[in-house]
Amino acid sequence: MPVLQDILIILAASIVIIVISSILKLPAVAGFLITGMLIGPHALAFVKNSAEIELFAEIGIVLMLFIVGIEFSLGKLKQIKT
């Protein structure tokens, strides 16, 4: 099950990077982006089969956009506008 192994690598790396980013007081989203860049097939290549993981990446992007949408309210958007 190479896909399951790749998912476990991604989750373990995410936990480590999130702990480091919280110590450095960086947002969690930045930690997730750094994790993806580091363990992807073009950097350290811990996750080699990117075709199977691509679906999980797309779901992650949708969830991230949903979380960002929840954090913004109409009142905050009106404050940003003016």
Residue pairs with C-beta under 8 A, 6 or more apart in sequence:
2 49
2 52
3 49
3 52
3 53
6 47
6 48
6 49
6 52
6 53
7 53
7 56
9 39
9 46
9 47
10 35
10 39
10 47
10 53
10 56
13 35
13 38
13 39
13 46
14 31
14 32
14 35
17 31
17 32
17 34
17 35
17 38
18 28
18 31
18 32
20 31
21 27
21 28
21 30
21 31
21 34
22 28
22 31
29 64
32 60
32 64
36 57
37 43
38 44
39 45
39 46
39 47
40 47
40 50
41 47
41 48
41 50
47 53
